Amino acid sequence: MYISPRAALIRNFGVALLNGAITLIILLIAPLGLAAVIINTILVTVASFVNATAGDAVVKFLQPSQIKTMIENSEFKIQNPESRIRNRESRRF
């Protein structure tokens, strides 16, 4: 499934805001100071956004097209034995 970077950003903001709202509701019930509630809510919101963005990066990294591109750009391409021998011999001189 393809999702544009803009849609992923909006989705991640939505997830972060929802998690922050849930945390705010839970913490307002608990007997904590207002500063602790606000700081904790902000930290949960930021952490949710970072985790969702990191998850998107992992999914993008694991997509078959990305793996194929990495293999094509890799220094460790599979070579046939004859070209390996030629490469070794050319390095000696």
N, CA, C and O atoms as a printed pandas DataFrame, in Angstrom:
     atom_number atom_name residue_name chain_id  residue_number  x_coord  y_coord  z_coord
0              1         N          MET        A               1    0.835   -1.175    0.000
1              2        CA          MET        A               1    0.000    0.000    0.000
2              3         C          MET        A               1    0.879    1.236    0.000
3              4         O          MET        A               1    1.762    1.382    0.845
4              5         N          TYR        A               2    0.635    2.119   -0.945
5              6        CA          TYR        A               2    1.398    3.359   -1.038
6              7         C          TYR        A               2    0.641    4.476   -0.344
7              8         O          TYR        A               2   -0.570    4.623   -0.512
8              9         N          ILE        A               3    1.369    5.260    0.435
9             10        CA          ILE        A               3    0.792    6.441    1.066
10            11         C          ILE        A               3    1.789    7.579    0.860
11            12         O          ILE        A               3    2.990    7.404    1.069
12            13         N          SER        A               4    1.301    8.714    0.461
13            14        CA          SER        A               4    2.188    9.833    0.172
14            15         C          SER        A               4    2.797   10.352    1.478
15            16         O          SER        A               4    2.225   10.172    2.553
16            17         N          PRO        A               5    3.955   10.994    1.374
17            18        CA          PRO        A               5    4.577   11.555    2.584
18            19         C          PRO        A               5    3.680   12.575    3.297
19            20         O          PRO        A               5    3.687   12.666    4.525
20            21         N          ARG        A               6    2.914   13.333    2.523
21            22        CA          ARG        A               6    2.010   14.320    3.124
22            23         C          ARG        A               6    0.898   13.626    3.912
23            24         O          ARG        A               6    0.567   14.046    5.020
24            25         N          ALA        A               7    0.326   12.569    3.346
25            26        CA          ALA        A               7   -0.721   11.828    4.043
26            27         C          ALA        A               7   -0.159   11.137    5.289
27            28         O          ALA        A               7   -0.826   11.070    6.321
28            29         N          ALA        A               8    1.063   10.628    5.186
29            30        CA          ALA        A               8    1.687    9.989    6.350
30            31         C          ALA        A               8    1.913   11.010    7.462
31            32         O          ALA        A               8    1.713   10.707    8.638
32            33         N          LEU        A               9    2.327   12.212    7.089
33            34        CA          LEU        A               9    2.539   13.264    8.084
34            35         C          LEU        A               9    1.234   13.621    8.776
35            36         O          LEU        A               9    1.203   13.759    9.999
36            37         N          ILE        A              10    0.168   13.770    8.024
37            38        CA          ILE        A              10   -1.137   14.095    8.608
38            39         C          ILE        A              10   -1.622   12.956    9.506
39            40         O          ILE        A              10   -2.150   13.197   10.592
40            41         N          ARG        A              11   -1.439   11.703    9.043
41            42        CA          ARG        A              11   -1.823   10.554    9.863
42            43         C          ARG        A              11   -1.032   10.535   11.173
43            44         O          ARG        A              11   -1.599   10.281   12.235
44            45         N          ASN        A              12    0.272   10.801   11.102
45            46        CA          ASN        A              12    1.102   10.786   12.301
46            47         C          ASN        A              12    0.702   11.892   13.273
47            48         O          ASN        A              12    0.696   11.680   14.486
48            49         N          PHE        A              13    0.367   13.070   12.748
49            50        CA          PHE        A              13   -0.136   14.133   13.620
50            51         C          PHE        A              13   -1.448   13.714   14.279
51            52         O          PHE        A              13   -1.659   13.974   15.464
52            53         N          GLY        A              14   -2.322   13.071   13.522
53            54        CA          GLY        A              14   -3.585   12.603   14.083
54            55         C          GLY        A              14   -3.381   11.588   15.197
55            56         O          GLY        A              14   -4.024   11.660   16.244
56            57         N          VAL        A              15   -2.477   10.641   14.960
57            58        CA          VAL        A              15   -2.176    9.632   15.994
58            59         C          VAL        A              15   -1.605   10.309   17.230
59            60         O          VAL        A              15   -1.994    9.989   18.353
60            61         N          ALA        A              16   -0.679   11.248   17.026
61            62        CA          ALA        A              16   -0.058   11.927   18.157
62            63         C          ALA        A              16   -1.081   12.745   18.946
63            64         O          ALA        A              16   -1.081   12.717   20.177
64            65         N          LEU        A              17   -1.945   13.467   18.247
65            66        CA          LEU        A              17   -2.957   14.271   18.949
66            67         C          LEU        A              17   -3.955   13.396   19.704
67            68         O          LEU        A              17   -4.360   13.734   20.817
68            69         N          LEU        A              18   -4.346   12.283   19.108
69            70        CA          LEU        A              18   -5.265   11.382   19.786
70            71         C          LEU        A              18   -4.624   10.789   21.049
71            72         O          LEU        A              18   -5.254   10.739   22.106
72            73         N          ASN        A              19   -3.371   10.342   20.929
73            74        CA          ASN        A              19   -2.684    9.812   22.110
74            75         C          ASN        A              19   -2.510   10.888   23.174
75            76         O          ASN        A              19   -2.655   10.618   24.366
76            77         N          GLY        A              20   -2.200   12.105   22.744
77            78        CA          GLY        A              20   -2.071   13.202   23.702
78            79         C          GLY        A              20   -3.383   13.513   24.398
79            80         O          GLY        A              20   -3.399   13.772   25.601
80            81         N          ALA        A              21   -4.480   13.491   23.660
81            82        CA          ALA        A              21   -5.791   13.763   24.260
82            83         C          ALA        A              21   -6.177   12.688   25.271
83            84         O          ALA        A              21   -6.691   12.989   26.348
84            85         N          ILE        A              22   -5.924   11.434   24.910
85            86        CA          ILE        A              22   -6.226   10.335   25.843
86            87         C          ILE        A              22   -5.393   10.471   27.106
87            88         O          ILE        A              22   -5.900   10.287   28.212
88            89         N          THR        A              23   -4.111   10.794   26.941
89            90        CA          THR        A              23   -3.231   10.967   28.098
90            91         C          THR        A              23   -3.696   12.129   28.955
91            92         O          THR        A              23   -3.695   12.033   30.182
92            93         N          LEU        A              24   -4.091   13.221   28.327
93            94        CA          LEU        A              24   -4.571   14.382   29.082
94            95         C          LEU        A              24   -5.799   14.025   29.912
95            96         O          LEU        A              24   -5.896   14.408   31.077
96            97         N          ILE        A              25   -6.714   13.308   29.328
97            98        CA          ILE        A              25   -7.934   12.912   30.061
98            99         C          ILE        A              25   -7.581   12.022   31.247
99           100         O          ILE        A              25   -8.097   12.215   32.348
100          101         N          ILE        A              26   -6.708   11.053   31.023
101          102        CA          ILE        A              26   -6.321   10.143   32.115
102          103         C          ILE        A              26   -5.601   10.899   33.220
103          104         O          ILE        A              26   -5.870   10.688   34.403
104          105         N          LEU        A              27   -4.674   11.792   32.828
105          106        CA          LEU        A              27   -3.897   12.505   33.844
106          107         C          LEU        A              27   -4.709   13.549   34.599
107          108         O          LEU        A              27   -4.404   13.847   35.753
108          109         N          LEU        A              28   -5.727   14.103   33.973
109          110        CA          LEU        A              28   -6.549   15.072   34.696
110          111         C          LEU        A              28   -7.376   14.402   35.794
111          112         O          LEU        A              28   -7.782   15.049   36.759
112          113         N          ILE        A              29   -7.616   13.123   35.639
113          114        CA          ILE        A              29   -8.333   12.390   36.685
114          115         C          ILE        A              29   -7.420   12.135   37.884
115          116         O          ILE        A              29   -7.868   12.139   39.031
116          117         N          ALA        A              30   -6.138   11.913   37.604
117          118        CA          ALA        A              30   -5.180   11.618   38.672
118          119         C          ALA        A              30   -4.852   12.892   39.456
119          120         O          ALA        A              30   -4.887   13.995   38.911
120          121         N          PRO        A              31   -4.534   12.725   40.737
121          122        CA          PRO        A              31   -4.218   13.906   41.561
122          123         C          PRO        A              31   -2.763   14.362   41.355
123          124         O          PRO        A              31   -1.908   14.123   42.208
124          125         N          LEU        A              32   -2.494   15.013   40.226
125          126        CA          LEU        A              32   -1.165   15.546   39.935
126          127         C          LEU        A              32   -1.270   17.055   39.766
127          128         O          LEU        A              32   -2.359   17.606   39.602
128          129         N          GLY        A              33   -0.134   17.699   39.809
129          130        CA          GLY        A              33   -0.115   19.130   39.559
130          131         C          GLY        A              33   -0.366   19.402   38.080
131          132         O          GLY        A              33   -0.119   18.546   37.231
132          133         N          LEU        A              34   -0.855   20.590   37.785
133          134        CA          LEU        A              34   -1.184   20.942   36.409
134          135         C          LEU        A              34    0.057   20.944   35.515
135          136         O          LEU        A              34   -0.016   20.540   34.355
136          137         N          ALA        A              35    1.178   21.388   36.040
137          138        CA          ALA        A              35    2.410   21.415   35.245
138          139         C          ALA        A              35    2.826   19.995   34.854
139          140         O          ALA        A              35    3.247   19.771   33.719
140          141         N          ALA        A              36    2.715   19.046   35.765
141          142        CA          ALA        A              36    3.065   17.651   35.472
142          143         C          ALA        A              36    2.148   17.082   34.399
143          144         O          ALA        A              36    2.595   16.346   33.520
144          145         N          VAL        A              37    0.871   17.422   34.472
145          146        CA          VAL        A              37   -0.094   16.939   33.481
146          147         C          VAL        A              37    0.237   17.503   32.099
147          148         O          VAL        A              37    0.241   16.768   31.112
148          149         N          ILE        A              38    0.510   18.782   32.031
149          150        CA          ILE        A              38    0.803   19.417   30.736
150          151         C          ILE        A              38    2.100   18.879   30.146
151          152         O          ILE        A              38    2.145   18.541   28.963
152          153         N          ILE        A              39    3.154   18.795   30.952
153          154        CA          ILE        A              39    4.440   18.299   30.460
154          155         C          ILE        A              39    4.322   16.856   30.000
155          156         O          ILE        A              39    4.840   16.496   28.943
156          157         N          ASN        A              40    3.648   16.032   30.783
157          158        CA          ASN        A              40    3.491   14.627   30.412
158          159         C          ASN        A              40    2.677   14.490   29.120
159          160         O          ASN        A              40    3.009   13.669   28.265
160          161         N          THR        A              41    1.641   15.270   28.978
161          162        CA          THR        A              41    0.822   15.227   27.758
162          163         C          THR        A              41    1.643   15.633   26.534
163          164         O          THR        A              41    1.557   14.990   25.488
164          165         N          ILE        A              42    2.425   16.680   26.659
165          166        CA          ILE        A              42    3.271   17.114   25.546
166          167         C          ILE        A              42    4.293   16.037   25.193
167          168         O          ILE        A              42    4.515   15.755   24.015
168          169         N          LEU        A              43    4.913   15.436   26.203
169          170        CA          LEU        A              43    5.907   14.388   25.950
170          171         C          LEU        A              43    5.287   13.165   25.277
171          172         O          LEU        A              43    5.899   12.580   24.383
172          173         N          VAL        A              44    4.100   12.776   25.686
173          174        CA          VAL        A              44    3.427   11.644   25.051
174          175         C          VAL        A              44    3.070   11.978   23.605
175          176         O          VAL        A              44    3.205   11.127   22.726
176          177         N          THR        A              45    2.621   13.195   23.351
177          178        CA          THR        A              45    2.276   13.604   21.993
178          179         C          THR        A              45    3.508   13.579   21.085
179          180         O          THR        A              45    3.449   13.051   19.975
180          181         N          VAL        A              46    4.603   14.141   21.546
181          182        CA          VAL        A              46    5.835   14.159   20.752
182          183         C          VAL        A              46    6.364   12.738   20.538
183          184         O          VAL        A              46    6.774   12.387   19.432
184          185         N          ALA        A              47    6.353   11.927   21.592
185          186        CA          ALA        A              47    6.838   10.555   21.470
186          187         C          ALA        A              47    5.978    9.740   20.499
187          188         O          ALA        A              47    6.501    8.922   19.743
188          189         N          SER        A              48    4.682    9.961   20.521
189          190        CA          SER        A              48    3.793    9.258   19.587
190          191         C          SER        A              48    4.108    9.637   18.149
191          192         O          SER        A              48    4.146    8.777   17.268
192          193         N          PHE        A              49    4.333   10.931   17.911
193          194        CA          PHE        A              49    4.665   11.380   16.557
194          195         C          PHE        A              49    5.998   10.789   16.093
195          196         O          PHE        A              49    6.107   10.322   14.959
196          197         N          VAL        A              50    6.991   10.807   16.949
197          198        CA          VAL        A              50    8.310   10.267   16.594
198          199         C          VAL        A              50    8.218    8.768   16.319
199          200         O          VAL        A              50    8.807    8.278   15.355
200          201         N          ASN        A              51    7.488    8.045   17.154
201          202        CA          ASN        A              51    7.341    6.600   16.950
202          203         C          ASN        A              51    6.594    6.283   15.657
203          204         O          ASN        A              51    6.973    5.360   14.936
204          205         N          ALA        A              52    5.553    7.026   15.360
205          206        CA          ALA        A              52    4.815    6.788   14.111
206          207         C          ALA        A              52    5.678    7.097   12.894
207          208         O          ALA        A              52    5.631    6.368   11.903
208          209         N          THR        A              53    6.462    8.165   12.956
209          210        CA          THR        A              53    7.354    8.518   11.861
210          211         C          THR        A              53    8.455    7.481   11.697
211          212         O          THR        A              53    8.800    7.122   10.571
212          213         N          ALA        A              54    9.010    6.997   12.797
213          214        CA          ALA        A              54   10.030    5.949   12.723
214          215         C          ALA        A              54    9.439    4.664   12.151
215          216         O          ALA        A              54   10.100    3.967   11.381
216          217         N          GLY        A              55    8.214    4.350   12.519
217          218        CA          GLY        A              55    7.546    3.180   11.949
218          219         C          GLY        A              55    7.362    3.309   10.450
219          220         O          GLY        A              55    7.527    2.333    9.718
220          221         N          ASP        A              56    7.019    4.511    9.980
221          222        CA          ASP        A              56    6.902    4.746    8.537
222          223         C          ASP        A              56    8.246    4.551    7.843
223          224         O          ASP        A              56    8.308    4.002    6.744
224          225         N          ALA        A              57    9.315    5.001    8.483
225          226        CA          ALA        A              57   10.644    4.849    7.891
226          227         C          ALA        A              57   11.024    3.376    7.775
227          228         O          ALA        A              57   11.618    2.963    6.779
228          229         N          VAL        A              58   10.683    2.585    8.788
229          230        CA          VAL        A              58   10.979    1.146    8.742
230          231         C          VAL        A              58   10.178    0.472    7.642
231          232         O          VAL        A              58   10.708   -0.356    6.902
232          233         N          VAL        A              59    8.910    0.823    7.532
233          234        CA          VAL        A              59    8.070    0.231    6.481
234          235         C          VAL        A              59    8.598    0.604    5.104
235          236         O          VAL        A              59    8.625   -0.235    4.203
236          237         N          LYS        A              60    9.015    1.847    4.932
237          238        CA          LYS        A              60    9.567    2.276    3.647
238          239         C          LYS        A              60   10.859    1.530    3.351
239          240         O          LYS        A              60   11.104    1.134    2.212
240          241         N          PHE        A              61   11.683    1.340    4.368
241          242        CA          PHE        A              61   12.951    0.629    4.194
242          243         C          PHE        A              61   12.724   -0.821    3.781
243          244         O          PHE        A              61   13.505   -1.374    3.008
244          245         N          LEU        A              62   11.671   -1.433    4.287
245          246        CA          LEU        A              62   11.411   -2.846    4.014
246          247         C          LEU        A              62   10.605   -3.094    2.744
247          248         O          LEU        A              62   10.359   -4.251    2.402
248          249         N          GLN        A              63   10.192   -2.063    2.042
249          250        CA          GLN        A              63    9.448   -2.255    0.808
250          251         C          GLN        A              63   10.356   -2.893   -0.235
251          252         O          GLN        A              63   11.536   -2.552   -0.314
252          253         N          PRO        A              64    9.827   -3.814   -1.035
253          254        CA          PRO        A              64   10.657   -4.510   -2.024
254          255         C          PRO        A              64   11.371   -3.565   -2.993
255          256         O          PRO        A              64   12.521   -3.817   -3.353
256          257         N          SER        A              65   10.723   -2.502   -3.414
257          258        CA          SER        A              65   11.369   -1.587   -4.354
258          259         C          SER        A              65   12.580   -0.916   -3.712
259          260         O          SER        A              65   13.584   -0.678   -4.382
260          261         N          GLN        A              66   12.491   -0.613   -2.428
261          262        CA          GLN        A              66   13.606    0.011   -1.724
262          263         C          GLN        A              66   14.763   -0.971   -1.581
263          264         O          GLN        A              66   15.921   -0.582   -1.728
264          265         N          ILE        A              67   14.471   -2.225   -1.300
265          266        CA          ILE        A              67   15.510   -3.236   -1.160
266          267         C          ILE        A              67   16.205   -3.447   -2.496
267          268         O          ILE        A              67   17.428   -3.576   -2.546
268          269         N          LYS        A              68   15.435   -3.484   -3.580
269          270        CA          LYS        A              68   16.014   -3.660   -4.908
270          271         C          LYS        A              68   16.947   -2.501   -5.235
271          272         O          LYS        A              68   18.029   -2.716   -5.782
272          273         N          THR        A              69   16.543   -1.277   -4.909
273          274        CA          THR        A              69   17.387   -0.110   -5.150
274          275         C          THR        A              69   18.670   -0.193   -4.336
275          276         O          THR        A              69   19.745    0.147   -4.830
276          277         N          MET        A              70   18.559   -0.643   -3.086
277          278        CA          MET        A              70   19.752   -0.764   -2.256
278          279         C          MET        A              70   20.719   -1.800   -2.816
279          280         O          MET        A              70   21.932   -1.591   -2.798
280          281         N          ILE        A              71   20.193   -2.905   -3.309
281          282        CA          ILE        A              71   21.047   -3.946   -3.870
282          283         C          ILE        A              71   21.736   -3.437   -5.132
283          284         O          ILE        A              71   22.918   -3.704   -5.348
284          285         N          GLU        A              72   21.002   -2.708   -5.960
285          286        CA          GLU        A              72   21.593   -2.170   -7.183
286          287         C          GLU        A              72   22.690   -1.160   -6.878
287          288         O          GLU        A              72   23.658   -1.066   -7.632
288          289         N          ASN        A              73   22.566   -0.415   -5.808
289          290        CA          ASN        A              73   23.559    0.594   -5.452
290          291         C          ASN        A              73   24.645    0.051   -4.536
291          292         O          ASN        A              73   25.568    0.778   -4.171
292          293         N          SER        A              74   24.547   -1.201   -4.167
293          294        CA          SER        A              74   25.480   -1.793   -3.217
294          295         C          SER        A              74   26.846   -2.021   -3.845
295          296         O          SER        A              74   26.958   -2.254   -5.048
296          297         N          GLU        A              75   27.879   -1.951   -3.019
297          298        CA          GLU        A              75   29.227   -2.279   -3.466
298          299         C          GLU        A              75   29.418   -3.789   -3.530
299          300         O          GLU        A              75   30.357   -4.271   -4.165
300          301         N          PHE        A              76   28.554   -4.518   -2.891
301          302        CA          PHE        A              76   28.704   -5.956   -2.788
302          303         C          PHE        A              76   27.807   -6.685   -3.785
303          304         O          PHE        A              76   27.144   -7.661   -3.436
304          305         N          LYS        A              77   27.793   -6.212   -5.007
305          306        CA          LYS        A              77   27.003   -6.872   -6.025
306          307         C          LYS        A              77   27.592   -8.244   -6.302
307          308         O          LYS        A              77   28.804   -8.445   -6.215
308          309         N          ILE        A              78   26.734   -9.168   -6.630
309          310        CA          ILE        A              78   27.192  -10.514   -6.961
310          311         C          ILE        A              78   27.804  -10.479   -8.354
311          312         O          ILE        A              78   27.175  -10.067   -9.328
312          313         N          GLN        A              79   29.042  -10.922   -8.412
313          314        CA          GLN        A              79   29.741  -10.939   -9.681
314          315         C          GLN        A              79   30.012  -12.388  -10.065
315          316         O          GLN        A              79   30.061  -13.282   -9.220
316          317         N          ASN        A              80   30.185  -12.585  -11.346
317          318        CA          ASN        A              80   30.556  -13.931  -11.745
318          319         C          ASN        A              80   32.028  -14.150  -11.415
319          320         O          ASN        A              80   32.775  -13.174  -11.339
320          321         N          PRO        A              81   32.475  -15.382  -11.217
321          322        CA          PRO        A              81   33.846  -15.668  -10.772
322          323         C          PRO        A              81   34.916  -15.109  -11.705
323          324         O          PRO        A              81   35.982  -14.702  -11.244
324          325         N          GLU        A              82   34.648  -15.085  -13.002
325          326        CA          GLU        A              82   35.657  -14.593  -13.943
326          327         C          GLU        A              82   35.941  -13.110  -13.731
327          328         O          GLU        A              82   37.096  -12.687  -13.780
328          329         N          SER        A              83   34.907  -12.325  -13.498
329          330        CA          SER        A              83   35.127  -10.896  -13.295
330          331         C          SER        A              83   35.823  -10.639  -11.966
331          332         O          SER        A              83   36.571   -9.668  -11.850
332          333         N          ARG        A              84   35.601  -11.479  -10.964
333          334        CA          ARG        A              84   36.307  -11.335   -9.697
334          335         C          ARG        A              84   37.799  -11.564   -9.904
335          336         O          ARG        A              84   38.630  -10.819   -9.384
336          337         N          ILE        A              85   38.127  -12.600  -10.667
337          338        CA          ILE        A              85   39.532  -12.901  -10.913
338          339         C          ILE        A              85   40.178  -11.747  -11.688
339          340         O          ILE        A              85   41.288  -11.331  -11.359
340          341         N          ARG        A              86   39.506  -11.236  -12.695
341          342        CA          ARG        A              86   40.034  -10.115  -13.464
342          343         C          ARG        A              86   40.236   -8.890  -12.583
343          344         O          ARG        A              86   41.232   -8.179  -12.716
344          345         N          ASN        A              87   39.277   -8.644  -11.670
345          346        CA          ASN        A              87   39.398   -7.502  -10.783
346          347         C          ASN        A              87   40.597   -7.642   -9.862
347          348         O          ASN        A              87   41.320   -6.670   -9.643
348          349         N          ARG        A              88   40.824   -8.833   -9.318
349          350        CA          ARG        A              88   41.968   -9.067   -8.451
350          351         C          ARG        A              88   43.279   -8.891   -9.196
351          352         O          ARG        A              88   44.224   -8.296   -8.677
352          353         N          GLU        A              89   43.333   -9.416  -10.423
353          354        CA          GLU        A              89   44.560   -9.319  -11.203
354          355         C          GLU        A              89   44.851   -7.877  -11.599
355          356         O          GLU        A              89   46.011   -7.471  -11.647
356          357         N          SER        A              90   43.819   -7.109  -11.882
357          358        CA          SER        A              90   44.047   -5.711  -12.262
358          359         C          SER        A              90   44.506   -4.872  -11.082
359          360         O          SER        A              90   45.181   -3.862  -11.275
360          361         N          ARG        A              91   44.158   -5.264   -9.874
361          362        CA          ARG        A              91   44.581   -4.516   -8.688
362          363         C          ARG        A              91   46.058   -4.761   -8.374
363          364         O          ARG        A              91   46.702   -3.910   -7.761
364          365         N          ARG        A              92   46.593   -5.886   -8.774
365          366        CA          ARG        A              92   47.979   -6.211   -8.459
366          367         C          ARG        A              92   48.962   -5.325   -9.210
367          368         O          ARG        A              92   50.062   -5.069   -8.719
368          369         N          PHE        A              93   48.583   -4.857  -10.384
369          370        CA          PHE        A              93   49.544   -4.111  -11.207
370          371         C          PHE        A              93   49.418   -2.642  -11.002
371          372         O          PHE        A              93   50.151   -1.868  -11.617
